[in-house]
Amino acid sequence: QVQLVESGGGTVQAGDSLRLSCAASGRAFSIYTMGWFRQVPGNEREFVAAVTSTGITTTYADSVKGRFTISRDNGKNTMYLQMNSLKAEDTAVYYCATKLNTYLSTTNPTNYNSWGQGTQVTVSS
């Protein structure tokens, strides 16, 4: 089991940047695909981005492509989400998660095994 802790959320203006971090402890971090999801109250959890265990392959939701960058540092057991050109519609609680089975869909939250507690990102227009 992996324990995940997100940090870096906050309140910013539209057009600003934020970098989220996800620190992992427990089982070997480097074996997992890692993902970022976000959720607004009353809505389903939405895929944002994912990175494979080696960090070589990344996947993004169309809504964040070109603005967000996902990365990981396996030596530090940490994953990051650099968010640039933030928009009001990016406002949500952001969660990081791990996925062990590489054959399952990366964008489906039900395929992820462990979740952090979330960090709030609020973008004011």
Buried (B, 14 or more C-beta within 10 A) or exposed (E): EBEBBBEBBEEBEEEBEBEBBBBBEEBEBBEBBBBBBBBEEEEEBBBBBBBBBEBEEBBBBEBBEEBBBBBBEBEEBBBBBBBBEBBEEBBBBBBBBBBBEEEEEBBEBEBBEBBBEBBEBBBEE
